[in-house]
Amino acid sequence: MNTGQQASIIARTPPMGWNSWNTFGANIDVQILYETIESILDTGLQEAGYEYVVLDDFWQADERVDGRLMWDHEKFPDGIKPLSDYVHSRGLKFGIYSCAGSYTCGGKPGSFGHEEVDAQTFADWGVDFLKYDYCHVPPGVDCVALYQRMGQALRSTRRPILFSICEWGHHQPWEWGARVGGHIWRTTGDINDCWESILDIGFNRQVSLEAYAGIGRWNDPDMLVVGMYGKGNEEVAQGGCTLAEYRSHFVLWCLLAAPLIIGCDVRNMDQATNDILCNHDLISINQDLLGCQGFRVGEMVHANEVAQVWAKPLLDGSIAVGLFNLGQRDNRLISVAWESLGLSSDRLCCVIDLCSSDELGVFRGVFSTYVESHDVAAVRLIPQYE
Ligand code: GLA
């Protein structure tokens, strides 16, 4: 049950959950969702903080009934409300998908011109999260006005519903997303399960967006592809990544204070994927209550090989730092100087490894470490008071 208190803190920290799109695309049904929910509970994902189960596109029938969106009866014979009730009975929250245009990206009925009735339908079904896409918008219609309309319709239901704006960053939603009631907004097009996509969306396209994020308002660089290994919805699963690449992807999303929405098939997740997704120290960085999105501190290019350092200030005064080797060569020495983080160079800092929780020692002025190709060293710098 949602209380008034929860209503005031939607997305206090970046939302965490699972979404059907990356793995299942159009082939999603109630059985897969039930199995996924069991796995979220059994594998420790719920305990780690993942709470939203989001049903993406292709849940709908081809036509409205009495003006209301209708579910696909083959995929969801009992409808959506019993599914939502079941999600809640397992201590999780339920998300659904619609679109600001006349049709969804998958060609199902969209919410254009039906915003109020659809928002009320979702509230009646107990929806806690609406992902709202941007396909098939009639020409000449203003993008911001459409999101404003659905944001208002959701608020009018008086149910606390996280509003996820998905117009792929085309109209700079970081500038107006929070104003129209959005809690998260996609900053780019769809992520693919390959290193090039992580490089482009994560390492290139999030630079300078940190000023727009904060408590209740987060930039969304799209869902996690961690653990897909090239399997799933073929629009997303393009070749797959190595474990090091998935680790870098997850560390960067944690530093970016990005929504952590899992996209792999959690029913068949391997241990290495589970370990990355449930890493308590990294999740704490993402969920830190200061609500500060990390930023790129610097980029070092040597013989065409790129390394980057990203940092995220934390509530307790410590700083999370990711040292990423984006190049092909192993054993790259990457450094972070205190001065680049606004710390005085004679300051002592205790350095903790965020992947192993090991204390690496106390350092003055700079920390350097060797990092393998496409991998990351993630550390927390704790300034010492001498
Ligand atoms: C768009 C979105 C995706 C997904 C699909 C569904 O491409 O960006 O995340 O929701 O639509 O059709």
Residues whose N, C-alpha, C, O or C-beta is under 5 A from the ligand:
A	BS01	GLA	W21 D56 D57 C105 G106 D190
